[in-house]
Amino acid sequence: VATTIYPYTSWKLPWIHVAFENVAAVASGIESGIKALKRKGRCKYDHIDVICFAGDGGTYDIGIQALSGAFERGHDFLYILYDNEAYMNTGIQRSGGTPLGAATTTSPAGTAIPGKQQHKKPIADIAVAHRIPYVATVTPAHWADLVRKVRKGIEVNGPAFIHAFSPCPRGWRLATNQSIKIAKLAVDTCYFPLWECENGRWRLTDRSLAIAKKPELKKPIEEFLKPQGRFKHLFKPENQHLIKELQEYVDMVWEDLLKRCENV
């Protein structure tokens, strides 16, 4: 936060740190301001890329109104959702991006409830429903796929939305050196498939495309859950029904995605 106090910045490009619920509103204002400067002949650049980063709390929950409005108005920016599945910066509180059964400080696993009681909100599907030019999912473990999609998101004319799966060792009770491994498992179990939707046309990418073509590569959801302390209570006999429920949900979403994608 201290590196980007407006109008000062330690970065070599303009960067504004704002409240995390109004990222899309600020990006909309910046993009509109650039257009106004161009009309007045006060902008020397042919094009300026507007890129914003926001967490899951600021995107799934308290920032979704501003984001939906920006999509509807058609502002030309790339919005990257940094999704570590809880409000990690403020104390690991559950968000709309927290998955079923995960323990957080506001959905603690105990005798009253076994973690969060709801499934993760399908935020990328919500973005697609706005009929914006480009929506994609990425993880840090599949870096070439990530780079390609970010480039495409920057180049499209209009809003672009990239949903980035982002492991949080502290919040997930996960060893730091396991972050990339858990990102791979998220894709291998089809908990977090890799896909893109460009002008309404859906395509699987990278590892998820390989799994679609060779279903035996798909791993059970337990392999994604076991390394993470936030899910350890699910392996108690009284809570294992939640693993079954989560597996059924993942399978349902995966099968639905296969039907949408034209390259399967």
C-alpha positions as CSV (number, residue, x, y, z in Angstrom):
1,V,0.0,0.0,0.0
2,A,2.8,2.4,0.9
3,T,4.3,2.1,-2.6
4,T,1.3,3.5,-4.3
5,I,-0.1,6.4,-2.4
6,Y,-1.7,8.6,-5.1
7,P,-0.2,10.6,-6.7
8,Y,3.2,9.2,-5.6
9,T,4.5,5.8,-6.7
10,S,7.7,3.8,-6.4
11,W,6.9,2.0,-9.6
12,K,8.1,3.0,-13.1
13,L,4.6,3.4,-14.5
14,P,1.4,5.1,-13.2
15,W,-0.2,3.1,-10.4
16,I,-3.0,4.0,-8.1
17,H,-3.8,2.1,-4.9
18,V,-7.5,2.4,-4.1
19,A,-10.1,0.9,-1.8
20,F,-10.4,-2.7,-2.8
21,E,-14.2,-2.5,-3.4
22,N,-13.9,0.3,-6.0
23,V,-11.2,-1.0,-8.3
24,A,-13.5,-1.2,-11.4
25,A,-15.0,2.2,-10.7
26,V,-11.5,3.8,-10.6
27,A,-10.5,1.9,-13.7
28,S,-13.6,3.2,-15.5
29,G,-12.8,6.7,-14.5
30,I,-9.2,6.4,-15.7
31,E,-10.2,4.9,-19.0
32,S,-12.9,7.7,-19.5
33,G,-10.3,10.3,-18.5
34,I,-7.9,9.1,-21.1
35,K,-10.6,9.3,-23.8
36,A,-11.4,12.9,-22.7
37,L,-7.7,13.9,-23.0
38,K,-7.5,12.4,-26.5
39,R,-10.5,14.4,-27.6
40,K,-8.8,17.6,-26.3
41,G,-5.5,16.7,-28.0
42,R,-3.8,16.4,-24.6
43,C,-2.8,12.7,-24.8
44,K,0.3,11.9,-27.0
45,Y,-0.2,8.2,-26.9
46,D,-2.3,6.3,-29.4
47,H,-3.4,3.8,-26.8
48,I,-2.9,3.4,-23.0
49,D,-3.5,0.0,-21.4
50,V,-5.5,0.1,-18.2
51,I,-4.9,-2.9,-16.0
52,C,-6.4,-3.5,-12.5
53,F,-5.8,-6.1,-9.9
54,A,-8.4,-7.0,-7.2
55,G,-8.8,-9.8,-4.7
56,D,-11.7,-12.2,-4.3
57,G,-13.4,-10.2,-1.6
58,G,-13.3,-7.0,-3.6
59,T,-14.6,-8.9,-6.7
60,Y,-17.0,-11.6,-5.6
61,D,-18.6,-9.5,-2.9
62,I,-18.2,-5.8,-2.1
63,G,-16.9,-4.8,-5.6
64,I,-19.2,-6.7,-7.9
65,Q,-21.6,-3.8,-8.4
66,A,-18.9,-1.5,-9.7
67,L,-17.5,-4.4,-11.8
68,S,-20.9,-5.2,-13.4
69,G,-21.5,-1.6,-14.2
70,A,-18.1,-1.3,-15.9
71,F,-18.7,-4.4,-18.0
72,E,-22.1,-3.1,-19.0
73,R,-20.7,0.3,-20.1
74,G,-18.0,-1.4,-22.1
75,H,-14.9,0.3,-20.5
76,D,-11.7,-0.8,-22.2
77,F,-9.6,-2.3,-19.4
78,L,-8.2,-5.7,-18.2
79,Y,-9.4,-6.7,-14.8
80,I,-7.4,-9.4,-13.1
81,L,-9.0,-11.2,-10.2
82,Y,-6.4,-12.4,-7.7
83,D,-8.4,-15.2,-6.1
84,N,-6.9,-16.7,-2.9
85,E,-10.4,-17.7,-1.8
86,A,-10.8,-15.5,1.3
87,Y,-10.3,-12.0,2.6
88,M,-6.6,-12.9,3.4
89,N,-5.3,-9.3,4.0
90,T,-7.8,-8.6,6.8
91,G,-7.8,-11.9,8.7
92,I,-8.8,-14.9,6.5
93,Q,-12.5,-14.2,6.5
94,R,-14.7,-16.2,4.1
95,S,-15.7,-14.6,0.8
96,G,-18.0,-15.5,-2.1
97,G,-14.9,-17.2,-3.5
98,T,-14.3,-19.5,-0.6
99,P,-15.2,-23.1,-1.4
100,L,-17.5,-25.5,0.4
101,G,-16.1,-26.8,3.6
102,A,-13.1,-24.5,3.9
103,A,-12.3,-23.3,7.4
104,T,-11.9,-19.5,7.8
105,T,-12.1,-17.1,10.8
106,T,-15.8,-16.4,9.9
107,S,-16.7,-20.0,8.9
108,P,-14.6,-21.9,11.5
109,A,-14.7,-25.7,11.4
110,G,-16.1,-27.0,14.7
111,T,-19.1,-28.6,16.3
112,A,-21.5,-26.0,15.0
113,I,-20.5,-26.0,11.3
114,P,-17.8,-27.9,9.4
115,G,-16.4,-24.9,7.6
116,K,-18.2,-22.8,4.9
117,Q,-21.6,-24.1,4.0
118,Q,-21.9,-22.7,0.5
119,H,-20.1,-23.5,-2.8
120,K,-17.8,-21.0,-4.5
121,K,-19.6,-18.4,-6.6
122,P,-19.1,-18.9,-10.4
123,I,-17.6,-15.4,-10.9
124,A,-16.0,-16.1,-14.4
125,D,-19.4,-17.3,-15.6
126,I,-21.0,-14.1,-14.3
127,A,-18.4,-12.2,-16.3
128,V,-19.2,-14.1,-19.4
129,A,-22.9,-13.4,-18.9
130,H,-22.2,-9.7,-19.4
131,R,-21.1,-10.6,-23.0
132,I,-17.8,-8.9,-22.7
133,P,-15.1,-9.6,-25.3
134,Y,-12.8,-11.8,-23.3
135,V,-12.9,-13.9,-20.1
136,A,-10.3,-16.5,-19.0
137,T,-8.9,-18.5,-16.1
138,V,-5.3,-18.9,-15.2
139,T,-3.0,-20.3,-12.5
140,P,0.7,-19.5,-11.6
141,A,1.6,-23.1,-12.3
142,H,0.6,-22.9,-16.0
143,W,2.7,-19.7,-16.8
144,A,2.8,-19.9,-20.6
145,D,-1.0,-20.2,-20.6
146,L,-1.2,-17.2,-18.2
147,V,1.1,-15.0,-20.3
148,R,-0.8,-15.8,-23.5
149,K,-4.2,-14.9,-21.9
150,V,-3.0,-11.7,-20.3
151,R,-1.6,-10.5,-23.7
152,K,-5.0,-11.4,-25.3
153,G,-6.9,-9.6,-22.5
154,I,-4.8,-6.4,-23.0
155,E,-5.3,-6.5,-26.8
156,V,-9.0,-6.8,-27.0
157,N,-11.2,-3.7,-27.5
158,G,-13.4,-3.5,-24.4
159,P,-13.5,-5.1,-21.0
160,A,-11.5,-8.3,-20.3
161,F,-11.6,-10.4,-17.2
162,I,-9.0,-12.9,-16.0
163,H,-9.7,-15.1,-13.0
164,A,-6.3,-16.0,-11.5
165,F,-6.2,-18.9,-9.0
166,S,-3.8,-17.7,-6.3
167,P,-2.7,-20.1,-3.5
168,C,-2.3,-18.5,0.0
169,P,0.0,-20.5,2.2
170,R,-1.1,-18.7,5.4
171,G,-4.8,-18.9,4.8
172,W,-4.8,-22.3,3.3
173,R,-2.5,-23.8,6.0
174,L,-0.2,-24.9,3.3
175,A,3.7,-25.0,3.1
176,T,5.0,-22.2,0.9
177,N,6.9,-24.6,-1.3
178,Q,3.7,-26.4,-2.1
179,S,1.9,-23.4,-3.8
180,I,2.7,-24.3,-7.4
181,K,1.9,-28.0,-6.7
182,I,-1.5,-27.1,-5.3
183,A,-2.3,-24.9,-8.3
184,K,-1.5,-27.9,-10.5
185,L,-3.7,-30.1,-8.5
186,A,-6.6,-27.6,-8.7
187,V,-6.4,-28.0,-12.5
188,D,-5.7,-31.8,-12.5
189,T,-8.8,-32.4,-10.3
190,C,-10.9,-30.0,-12.4
191,Y,-11.6,-27.9,-9.4
192,F,-10.3,-25.0,-11.3
193,P,-10.3,-25.7,-15.1
194,L,-8.3,-23.6,-17.6
195,W,-10.5,-22.1,-20.3
196,E,-11.2,-18.9,-22.2
197,C,-14.3,-17.3,-23.7
198,E,-13.6,-15.0,-26.6
199,N,-16.6,-13.1,-28.1
200,G,-18.9,-15.9,-26.8
201,R,-16.8,-18.8,-28.0
202,W,-15.6,-21.1,-25.3
203,R,-12.3,-23.1,-25.5
204,L,-10.4,-25.3,-23.0
205,T,-6.7,-24.6,-22.8
206,D,-3.5,-26.2,-21.6
207,R,-3.8,-29.0,-19.1
208,S,-7.6,-28.9,-19.0
209,L,-7.7,-29.6,-22.7
210,A,-5.4,-32.6,-22.2
211,I,-7.7,-33.9,-19.5
212,A,-10.8,-33.5,-21.7
213,K,-9.1,-35.5,-24.4
214,K,-7.8,-38.1,-22.0
215,P,-10.3,-38.3,-19.0
216,E,-8.1,-40.8,-17.1
217,L,-5.8,-37.9,-16.3
218,K,-8.4,-36.3,-14.1
219,K,-7.6,-36.8,-10.4
220,P,-10.0,-37.1,-7.4
221,I,-10.8,-33.9,-5.4
222,E,-9.2,-35.5,-2.3
223,E,-5.7,-34.9,-3.8
224,F,-6.4,-31.2,-3.9
225,L,-7.9,-31.1,-0.4
226,K,-5.5,-33.2,1.6
227,P,-2.4,-30.9,1.6
228,Q,-4.4,-28.0,2.9
229,G,-5.0,-27.5,6.6
230,R,-8.2,-25.5,5.9
231,F,-9.8,-28.8,4.8
232,K,-8.3,-31.2,7.3
233,H,-11.6,-31.5,9.3
234,L,-13.3,-32.9,6.1
235,F,-11.4,-36.1,6.5
236,K,-13.1,-36.9,9.9
237,P,-15.8,-39.6,9.5
238,E,-18.6,-37.2,10.3
239,N,-17.6,-34.7,7.6
240,Q,-16.6,-36.9,4.7
241,H,-20.0,-36.4,3.1
242,L,-18.8,-32.9,2.2
243,I,-15.9,-34.3,0.2
244,K,-18.5,-36.4,-1.7
245,E,-20.7,-33.3,-2.2
246,L,-17.7,-31.2,-3.4
247,Q,-16.6,-34.0,-5.8
248,E,-20.2,-34.2,-7.3
249,Y,-20.2,-30.4,-7.7
250,V,-16.8,-30.3,-9.4
251,D,-17.9,-33.1,-11.7
252,M,-21.1,-31.3,-12.6
253,V,-19.3,-28.0,-13.4
254,W,-16.7,-29.8,-15.4
255,E,-19.3,-31.7,-17.5
256,D,-21.2,-28.4,-18.1
257,L,-17.9,-26.8,-19.2
258,L,-17.2,-29.6,-21.7
259,K,-20.6,-29.0,-23.3
260,R,-19.8,-25.3,-23.8
261,C,-16.3,-25.6,-25.3
262,E,-16.0,-26.0,-29.0
263,N,-12.6,-27.6,-29.1
264,V,-13.5,-30.8,-27.2
